[in-house]
Amino acid sequence: MAHYNYLIIGGGMTAASAIDGLRETDANGTIGVITAETHKPYDRPPLSKALWTGKKTLEEIMRPATHGNVTYHLGRVAQKLDLSGKQVHEDHGDTHTFDKLLLATGGTTRRLPFGRDDVIYFRTLADYQRLQELAKQHETFAVIGGGFIGSEVAAALAMNGKKVSLITPENGICARLFPAEAVAFFNDYYRQKGVEVITGESVVALEGTGVNLTLATKKNRRINANGVVAGIGIVPNVELAVAAGLKVDNGIVVDQSLRTSHPEVFAGGDVANYFDQALGARRRVEHEDLANTMGKAAGQAMAGANVNFTHTPFFYSDLFQIGYEAVGELDSRLQVIADWKEEFHTGVLYYLDNQRVRGVLLWNVWRKADEARALIATSETVAASALKGRIAFE
Ligand SMILES: Cc1cc2nc3c(=O)[nH]c(=O)nc-3n(C[C@H](O)[C@H](O)[C@H](O)COP(=O)(O)OP(=O)(O)OC[C@H]3O[C@@H](n4cnc5c(N)ncnc54)[C@H](O)[C@@H]3O)c2cc1C
């Protein structure tokens, strides 16, 4: 049985940042990391972007292992959290004890009720490597889901000369995020880039095996592919927390010091439900910026620092040559006021609820996330007509 001053379950970006935060505050305490993955922490966003365009290599996405006294238990799943004994039991039969624990367990991809392991549920480095191998040898791919992951993976494959069909039950690319006219623009843009965008269609079955696969849709369309990728969302990995009796409500509930309902157990990243000051609401967010900032703050808090974490993270995406950053609530059901310099090329989109700005999308506009965050934080009522020019951009 190994004992750690700080034990972390999960080996993603939140865990990596927590180690940075711990070491800033405590140079020597022992740190243990239990992670189901067989790799040490790495940055996930390049898996669907920079690794496909050659902007980054595998070595460059690995998080620097600069801190001493960190023990990794790779390829191991924590199965039980015993709070009274401050112990974690994992699937190789080992038990680890801790003074302080961080749950950085992220999320697991939602799965379709068919297709077994013939579908690549794109989340990890192993998923990237599997798709990359397939793409080296085969030409035709189907991507299920038009959200962040589906739209990025479809673009990545198409940029590598692959024939790609993207199937979404919604009206197009990132339909839950963008207003209808931007979705229509992206559908056309993807089609011009050679992607077959199939909207308003649900996949109901997968036939065949190996690299000879056929998807069947509800409206009886059949789509052949050598590889099938799905990006249909994640569910937070809260099982350990639930079984241990921690408070869970759309994620593991944490206070502003990132403590769970147990004083020596902390949580952060995709799995945590926290209070976002600018939005004035609790939320669970799946963004890199949150994994990095909240992970670091959680590490500092575990090591005894005074932490008051209420950050509103930004997120970003690259879809072929179009990039954006965004802050706050981006929900296409909100009222959206667009301030274009050039339509669908450069502009700022304001998302309003009840005359208050709740989210801002910066479309090929950079270094304005702080201004967007400040605007959301004012929570003042604004007339839609007063928004144009509110965030100045070139
Ligand atoms: C392909 C891809 C592209 C992305 N692109 C962007 C982007 O452009 N912009 C952006 O803002 N965000 C992006 N994201 C989201 C961002 O990467 C996540 O928000 C971030 O990685 C979350 O980190 P995390 O450490 O909280 O969780 P995760 O990354 O999910 O890590 C959790 C870790 O815990 C491990 N684990 C879980 N349960 C257990 C257990 N019981 N025992 C042991 N180990 C366990 C898992 O194996 C995993 O290693 C992207 C995500 C993906 C998958």
The ligand as an ORCA input file, in Angstrom:
! r2SCAN-3c Opt
* xyz 0 1
  C     -10.449     15.773    -29.363
  C     -10.724     16.885    -28.386
  C     -10.545     18.203    -28.779
  C     -10.789     19.229    -27.887
  N     -10.618     20.518    -28.306
  C     -10.855     21.521    -27.456
  C     -10.683     22.867    -27.867
  O     -10.320     23.131    -29.009
  N     -10.898     23.858    -26.980
  C     -11.281     23.600    -25.697
  O     -11.468     24.528    -24.914
  N     -11.467     22.332    -25.266
  C     -11.278     21.289    -26.113
  N     -11.466     20.000    -25.701
  C     -11.911     19.759    -24.316
  C     -10.733     19.658    -23.356
  O      -9.735     18.875    -23.925
  C     -11.231     19.088    -22.036
  O     -12.051     20.053    -21.440
  C     -10.093     18.713    -21.088
  O      -9.234     17.791    -21.687
  C     -10.662     18.122    -19.792
  O      -9.608     17.670    -19.012
  P      -9.863     16.801    -17.694
  O      -8.505     16.436    -17.208
  O     -10.787     17.504    -16.785
  O     -10.656     15.491    -18.173
  P     -10.209     14.342    -19.185
  O      -9.419     14.894    -20.275
  O     -11.448     13.574    -19.510
  O      -9.260     13.417    -18.310
  C      -9.760     12.544    -17.329
  C      -8.753     11.454    -17.091
  O      -9.206     10.656    -16.005
  C      -9.053      9.288    -16.320
  N     -10.022      8.557    -15.474
  C     -11.343      8.734    -15.413
  N     -11.882      7.921    -14.478
  C     -10.853      7.233    -13.915
  C     -10.746      6.247    -12.911
  N     -11.807      5.810    -12.238
  N      -9.519      5.732    -12.632
  C      -8.416      6.170    -13.289
  N      -8.463      7.113    -14.256
  C      -9.664      7.632    -14.566
  C      -9.312      9.222    -17.805
  O      -8.777      8.066    -18.364
  C      -8.571     10.495    -18.262
  O      -7.208     10.261    -18.415
  C     -11.240     18.932    -26.569
  C     -11.438     17.605    -26.181
  C     -11.185     16.586    -27.080
  C     -11.414     15.153    -26.652
*
